[in-house]
Amino acid sequence: MKVYYIVDIWGADTLDIEDADEFETKRDIHSAKGEGYDEWEVDWLVEEMSKHYFHNRDGWEIERTWREGITIAVSDDDKNFIGKFESILEFEPTFMISKVKE
């Protein structure tokens, strides 16, 4: 399924679906009851979009902004607006290990 998102939205910004990036997902974000959206699936979808944007788009250039949070506007496969979501970059410590030469 293709969904759409616009990154770094400000309060007064006009949302134009033509400015949105496409994102391919296997998640079914529609509610099992046939009305609305599954809240958990949408949250996981926005997390996937955030990771994709950070690693494949402009995320590294705006890393400082990510720490404070950015707003992502999300639309479904029919280009219907779902909502705005805040995404904050969390840091996971990683370690590089090498043996000390004696």
C-alpha positions as CSV (number, residue, x, y, z in Angstrom):
1,M,0.0,0.0,0.0
2,K,1.2,3.5,-0.8
3,V,0.7,6.2,1.8
4,Y,1.9,9.8,1.8
5,Y,3.7,12.1,4.2
6,I,5.1,15.6,4.5
7,V,7.9,16.2,7.0
8,D,8.6,19.3,9.2
9,I,5.1,20.8,9.2
10,W,4.5,24.0,11.1
11,G,1.2,25.1,12.6
12,A,0.0,27.4,9.9
13,D,1.4,25.4,6.9
14,T,-1.0,24.5,4.2
15,L,-1.0,20.8,3.5
16,D,-0.8,20.1,-0.2
17,I,-0.9,16.4,-1.0
18,E,1.1,17.2,-4.2
19,D,4.1,18.1,-2.0
20,A,3.9,14.7,-0.1
21,D,6.5,11.9,-0.4
22,E,5.2,8.5,-1.2
23,F,5.9,5.6,1.2
24,E,5.4,2.0,0.4
25,T,4.2,-0.1,3.4
26,K,2.7,-3.5,4.1
27,R,0.9,-2.2,7.2
28,D,-2.9,-2.2,7.1
29,I,-3.6,1.0,8.9
30,H,-7.4,0.8,8.4
31,S,-9.5,-0.3,11.4
32,A,-10.6,-3.9,11.5
33,K,-14.1,-2.5,12.1
34,G,-14.0,-0.7,8.8
35,E,-14.2,2.7,10.3
36,G,-11.2,5.0,10.7
37,Y,-7.7,3.9,11.4
38,D,-5.9,1.5,13.8
39,E,-4.1,3.8,16.2
40,W,-1.2,1.4,16.9
41,E,-0.7,0.6,13.2
42,V,-0.6,4.3,12.3
43,D,2.0,5.0,15.1
44,W,4.2,2.1,13.9
45,L,3.8,3.4,10.3
46,V,4.9,6.9,11.3
47,E,7.9,5.4,13.1
48,E,8.8,3.5,9.9
49,M,8.4,6.7,7.9
50,S,10.6,8.6,10.3
51,K,13.4,6.0,10.0
52,H,13.2,6.0,6.3
53,Y,13.3,9.8,6.0
54,F,16.2,10.1,8.4
55,H,18.3,7.5,6.7
56,N,17.3,8.1,3.1
57,R,16.3,11.7,2.8
58,D,17.3,14.9,4.6
59,G,17.3,13.5,8.1
60,W,21.0,13.7,8.7
61,E,21.1,17.4,7.7
62,I,18.4,18.3,10.3
63,E,19.6,16.0,13.1
64,R,19.4,18.8,15.7
65,T,15.8,19.4,14.8
66,W,15.0,15.7,15.2
67,R,16.1,15.8,18.8
68,E,13.6,18.5,19.5
69,G,10.9,16.8,17.4
70,I,9.5,17.4,14.0
71,T,5.9,17.1,12.8
72,I,4.9,14.7,10.1
73,A,1.6,15.0,8.3
74,V,0.3,11.6,7.1
75,S,-2.3,10.7,4.5
76,D,-3.7,7.3,3.6
77,D,-3.6,5.3,0.3
78,D,-6.6,7.3,-0.9
79,K,-4.8,10.6,0.0
80,N,-7.2,11.3,2.9
81,F,-5.5,13.2,5.7
82,I,-5.0,11.1,8.8
83,G,-3.3,13.6,11.1
84,K,-0.1,15.2,12.2
85,F,2.4,13.3,14.4
86,E,5.4,14.4,16.4
87,S,8.6,12.4,15.8
88,I,11.5,12.7,18.2
89,L,14.8,11.1,17.5
90,E,16.0,8.9,20.4
91,F,19.6,7.8,20.7
92,E,20.5,4.2,21.1
93,P,24.1,3.8,22.3
94,T,26.3,1.7,20.1
95,F,29.9,0.7,20.7
96,M,32.8,-0.1,18.4
97,I,35.1,-2.7,19.9
98,S,38.7,-3.5,18.8
99,K,41.4,-5.4,20.6
100,V,44.2,-3.3,22.0
101,K,47.6,-4.1,20.4
102,E,50.2,-4.7,23.0
